Every structure is written in structure tokens, then in C-alpha cells.
């Protein structure tokens, strides 16, 4: 499952007043009536509510610390990239943790026509959320980005990926989510994508842009399988979901601030 206690605290990262955060989190818990359902359809019981309240103090401290520790990383554009030229639409498949946030980020990228959440790295037969969540299928939660090569290059897509979409130094996890299904990976469609990605990783490693080594895997794309419908455009459809508020909306803000030339305010959608 995505995380046991995630999505419980509706907190914005810019708020560092611990007392205010605690009061806001408590209001979230108070609003969860016994027998009601949260944004993901989970029925609230006395037992689950007691567990959530018990996790309040520890969760608040951990989440505030995590928020402060994961800002966007300004990085240079790739030295090796393909030129922007007119041509048919192209695709890029990337994995960087929970696909809700990754999809949400790339839906704001200039030149992108569509972003689909899905699974890559495993077999078609196991490309189902509950099965992938076991961490034993070889799949990673991924996004397939369809883009206009005249407006945005593959290298620019990778710049957004490394800078604001995820932390490429975390091995088999992203933030609160752990498991190989949350690994950092680039699934290249051809040799050109492989060369650009490999050269960019080497460039960033040499520049010491990140405090720790990049652990992003480069794997050939053997298949991409769209995720279930309820995962598509999840961020856009659930902007007040606590997990989205805390973990993913800050990425959108970081994108706008860090790479404004690549950011567009109106997102594309799957439909």
C-alpha cells in the first residue's frame, strides 16, 4: 500500500509554526466522523481514528522535517540534448515515486500533450495496483509523457525530472513511500534517449549538484501499462487530499519557481 499513515495531516510546507500545524492536523482528525469515508474511500472506525491520533505528534515532527529536507534542486540543463525540431509526437517514460505527484508535475510542462500514470519494468499480467504494491513484480509506478519535440526536448524533460519531480538520490523509495515500485528509473525508448539520459546523469554527478550519488536506473522500455482510471489525474481531481497537499503540491510550486521558462499554469489532462 502507498503508506500507512500518509495523507493524515493536511499541512502546507510553508507553515513552520508547530502549534498551528498541530491545531490544523487535529481539526482534520475531528472532521473524520466514525463511519464516514476519507478521500480514498477508507471507512473511518474508532480503531483507525485512535491510531491516527496516536500518530499525530510523531507524524507531525517527521513530516515537517521531511518537508524542510526536500527542496527543489536547481540544476543546469543537459549538455547533450536533441534539438527542438518539428516532427511527430514522442514519448518518455519515467519513474520517480508515487505517480500521483509525478503526473501532476509533468502536466504543467510546456510542450506536453498528455501524461498517463502507469506501470513499467514488469509483465503485463502483473500491471495492477494491488499486485504492484507488493514490490515483487518488477514494476515501478511510472508516467508516460507524450510531448511535442518542437516545444520541449527530452533533456528538458529530464531536467524537470531530476530537479523538482523527485529525489534521484533515494534508493527504492521516495519520501514516505518505500519499495522497489517507488524506485527512480528512466525507461529509454531508443538509443538516443539512453545516451542523453546517461550523459546527463554523469554531468550531474560530476557537478555535485546533489549531496548524495544519483541512484536512478537506466532500463530499456519493454512495455508501459496504464494504471487504473481512479489513479489518472489524481492530483487535479483531489487537490485537497492531505497526501497531495503535503507531498505533491509543493512540487508544483517548486516547478514554477525553479524552472519558470518550462512551466505552464494550465495543466493538460488525461481526458
C-alpha positions as CSV (number, residue, x, y, z in Angstrom):
1,X,0.0,0.0,0.0
2,X,1.2,3.6,-0.6
3,X,1.9,4.4,3.0
4,X,0.3,3.5,6.3
5,X,-0.1,6.9,7.8
6,X,0.3,9.2,4.9
7,X,-2.4,11.6,4.0
8,X,-3.5,12.2,7.6
9,X,-2.1,15.6,8.1
10,X,-3.4,18.4,5.9
11,X,-0.4,20.7,6.2
12,X,1.3,23.1,3.8
13,X,5.1,23.0,3.8
14,X,5.4,26.8,4.2
15,X,3.9,26.6,7.6
16,X,6.7,26.1,10.2
17,X,4.6,27.0,13.3
18,X,4.4,23.7,15.1
19,X,1.5,24.8,17.2
20,X,-0.5,25.9,14.2
21,X,0.3,22.7,12.4
22,X,-0.8,20.6,15.3
23,X,-4.1,22.5,15.6
24,X,-4.8,22.1,11.9
25,X,-4.0,18.4,12.0
26,X,-6.3,17.9,15.0
27,X,-9.1,19.6,13.0
28,X,-8.5,17.1,10.2
29,X,-8.9,14.3,12.7
30,X,-12.0,15.9,14.3
31,X,-13.7,16.1,10.9
32,X,-13.4,12.4,10.4
33,X,-16.6,11.1,11.7
34,X,-16.9,7.4,12.7
35,X,-18.4,5.5,9.7
36,X,-17.5,8.2,7.2
37,X,-15.0,7.6,4.4
38,X,-11.8,9.6,3.6
39,X,-10.8,10.8,0.2
40,X,-9.6,7.3,-0.8
41,X,-12.8,5.5,0.3
42,X,-11.4,4.1,3.6
43,X,-14.1,3.7,6.3
44,X,-13.2,5.6,9.5
45,X,-13.5,3.3,12.5
46,X,-12.9,4.0,16.2
47,X,-9.7,1.9,15.9
48,X,-8.3,3.7,12.9
49,X,-9.1,7.1,14.3
50,X,-7.3,6.2,17.6
51,X,-4.3,5.1,15.6
52,X,-4.3,8.3,13.6
53,X,-4.5,10.5,16.7
54,X,-1.7,8.4,18.4
55,X,0.5,9.1,15.3
56,X,-0.2,12.8,15.3
57,X,2.8,14.0,17.3
58,X,5.4,11.8,15.8
59,X,4.0,12.2,12.3
60,X,3.9,16.0,12.6
61,X,7.6,16.1,13.6
62,X,8.7,13.7,10.9
63,X,6.6,15.3,8.1
64,X,7.9,18.8,9.0
65,X,11.5,17.6,8.9
66,X,10.9,15.8,5.6
67,X,9.3,18.9,4.1
68,X,12.3,21.1,5.1
69,X,14.8,18.4,3.8
70,X,13.4,18.0,0.3
71,X,13.5,21.4,-1.6
72,X,13.9,21.6,-5.3
73,X,17.5,21.3,-6.6
74,X,18.5,23.9,-9.2
75,X,20.5,22.1,-11.8
76,X,21.9,23.1,-15.2
77,X,20.3,22.0,-18.5
78,X,21.9,18.9,-20.1
79,X,24.9,19.5,-22.2
80,X,23.9,16.7,-24.5
81,X,20.3,17.0,-25.8
82,X,18.3,16.6,-29.0
83,X,17.4,19.8,-31.0
84,X,13.9,21.0,-31.0
85,X,12.5,20.3,-34.4
86,X,9.1,19.7,-35.9
87,X,8.0,16.1,-36.1
88,X,5.6,13.5,-34.7
89,X,4.8,13.4,-31.0
90,X,7.3,11.5,-28.9
91,X,7.0,9.8,-25.5
92,X,9.2,9.5,-22.4
93,X,8.6,7.0,-19.6
94,X,9.9,7.9,-16.1
95,X,9.5,6.5,-12.6
96,X,10.0,8.7,-9.6
97,X,7.9,7.6,-6.7
98,X,4.2,7.8,-6.4
99,X,2.8,8.5,-9.8
100,X,0.2,10.9,-8.5
101,X,2.8,13.7,-8.0
102,X,5.0,12.8,-10.9
103,X,2.0,13.0,-13.2
104,X,0.9,16.3,-11.6
105,X,4.3,17.9,-12.2
106,X,4.6,16.9,-15.9
107,X,1.1,18.0,-16.6
108,X,2.4,21.5,-16.2
109,X,5.4,21.2,-18.5
110,X,5.5,23.2,-21.7
111,X,5.0,21.2,-24.8
112,X,3.5,18.2,-23.1
113,X,0.3,16.9,-24.6
114,X,-0.7,14.0,-22.2
115,X,0.7,12.3,-19.1
116,X,-0.6,8.9,-18.1
117,X,0.1,7.2,-14.8
118,X,1.0,3.5,-15.1
119,X,3.5,0.7,-14.6
120,X,6.8,-0.2,-16.3
121,X,9.5,-2.7,-15.7
122,X,7.4,-5.8,-15.2
123,X,5.0,-8.1,-17.1
124,X,1.6,-7.1,-18.4
125,X,-0.1,-9.7,-16.3
126,X,1.1,-8.1,-13.0
127,X,0.4,-4.5,-14.0
128,X,-2.3,-4.0,-11.4
129,X,-2.1,-1.6,-8.5
130,X,-2.6,-4.1,-5.6
131,X,-0.1,-6.5,-7.2
132,X,2.5,-3.9,-8.0
133,X,2.2,-2.6,-4.4
134,X,3.7,-5.9,-3.1
135,X,7.0,-4.7,-4.5
136,X,7.6,-8.2,-6.1
137,X,6.5,-7.6,-9.7
138,X,9.5,-5.7,-11.1
139,X,7.2,-2.8,-12.0
140,X,7.7,0.8,-10.9
141,X,5.0,3.4,-10.6
142,X,5.7,5.4,-13.8
143,X,4.4,8.0,-16.1
144,X,4.2,8.1,-19.9
145,X,4.8,11.6,-21.2
146,X,3.6,12.5,-24.7
147,X,5.3,15.6,-25.9
148,X,5.9,17.9,-28.9
149,X,9.6,17.7,-29.8
150,X,9.4,21.2,-31.3
151,X,8.4,22.7,-28.0
152,X,10.3,20.7,-25.4
153,X,13.3,18.5,-25.6
154,X,13.9,15.1,-24.0
155,X,16.7,16.7,-22.0
156,X,14.4,19.4,-20.6
157,X,12.0,16.7,-19.5
158,X,14.9,15.1,-17.6
159,X,15.8,18.4,-16.1
160,X,12.3,18.7,-14.6
161,X,12.5,15.0,-13.5
162,X,15.8,15.5,-11.6
163,X,15.2,19.0,-10.3
164,X,11.6,19.1,-9.0
165,X,9.7,15.9,-9.7
166,X,11.5,13.6,-7.3
167,X,14.8,13.0,-5.4
168,X,17.1,10.9,-7.6
169,X,19.3,10.0,-4.6
170,X,16.8,7.9,-2.7
171,X,17.1,4.2,-3.4
172,X,13.9,2.3,-3.8
173,X,11.8,4.9,-2.1
174,X,10.5,8.5,-2.3
175,X,9.6,10.4,0.8
176,X,7.1,8.4,2.8
177,X,6.8,5.6,0.2
178,X,9.2,2.6,0.3
179,X,9.7,-0.3,-2.0
180,X,11.2,-1.1,-5.4
181,X,7.9,0.1,-7.0
182,X,8.9,3.6,-5.9
183,X,12.4,3.5,-7.4
184,X,13.9,6.2,-9.6
185,X,14.2,5.0,-13.2
186,X,14.3,6.1,-16.8
187,X,12.9,3.7,-19.3
188,X,14.5,4.7,-22.6
189,X,12.7,4.1,-25.8
190,X,15.7,4.2,-28.1
191,X,19.5,4.7,-28.1
192,X,19.2,8.5,-28.4
193,X,17.2,8.7,-25.1
194,X,19.7,6.3,-23.5
195,X,22.7,8.4,-24.5
196,X,21.0,11.7,-23.4
197,X,20.0,10.2,-20.0
198,X,23.4,8.6,-19.3
199,X,25.3,11.7,-20.2
200,X,23.0,13.9,-18.0
201,X,23.4,11.7,-15.0
202,X,27.2,11.7,-15.5
203,X,27.1,15.5,-15.8
204,X,25.0,16.0,-12.6
205,X,27.2,13.5,-10.7
206,X,30.3,15.4,-11.8
207,X,28.8,18.8,-10.8
208,X,28.0,17.6,-7.3
209,X,24.5,19.1,-7.7
210,X,23.2,16.6,-5.2
211,X,24.6,15.8,-1.8
212,X,24.4,12.1,-2.4
213,X,25.0,10.0,-5.5
214,X,22.2,9.6,-8.1
215,X,20.8,6.1,-8.0
216,X,18.4,6.5,-11.0
217,X,18.3,3.3,-13.1
218,X,18.5,3.3,-16.9
219,X,16.4,0.5,-18.3
220,X,15.1,-0.3,-21.8
221,X,11.4,0.2,-22.2
222,X,9.8,-3.2,-22.7
223,X,6.3,-2.1,-22.1
224,X,4.1,0.6,-20.4
225,X,0.8,-0.3,-18.9
226,X,-1.7,2.5,-17.9
227,X,-2.9,2.4,-14.3
228,X,-6.5,2.1,-13.2
229,X,-8.8,5.0,-14.0
230,X,-9.0,6.3,-10.4
231,X,-5.3,7.0,-10.5
232,X,-5.4,9.2,-13.5
233,X,-5.3,13.0,-12.9
234,X,-5.5,12.1,-9.2
235,X,-3.8,15.4,-8.1
236,X,-6.0,17.5,-10.3
237,X,-9.2,15.8,-9.1
238,X,-8.2,15.7,-5.4
239,X,-6.2,18.9,-4.7
240,X,-7.3,18.9,-1.0
241,X,-6.4,15.3,-0.3
242,X,-3.9,15.5,2.6
243,X,-1.3,13.4,0.9
244,X,-1.4,15.6,-2.2
245,X,-1.4,18.8,-0.1
246,X,1.7,17.8,1.8
247,X,3.8,15.7,-0.7
248,X,2.8,16.9,-4.2
249,X,1.5,20.4,-4.3
250,X,4.9,21.7,-3.1
251,X,6.5,20.1,-6.2
252,X,4.2,22.1,-8.4
253,X,5.1,25.3,-6.6
254,X,8.8,24.4,-6.8
255,X,8.5,23.8,-10.5
256,X,7.0,27.2,-11.1
257,X,9.7,28.9,-9.0
258,X,12.7,26.9,-10.1
259,X,12.1,26.4,-13.9
260,X,9.6,29.1,-14.8
261,X,10.5,29.0,-18.5
262,X,9.3,25.4,-18.7
263,X,6.2,25.8,-16.5
264,X,2.7,26.4,-17.8
265,X,0.0,27.3,-15.3
266,X,-2.8,25.4,-17.1
267,X,-2.2,21.6,-16.8
268,X,-3.0,19.1,-19.5
269,X,-5.3,16.2,-18.5
270,X,-5.6,12.5,-19.5
271,X,-9.1,13.0,-20.9
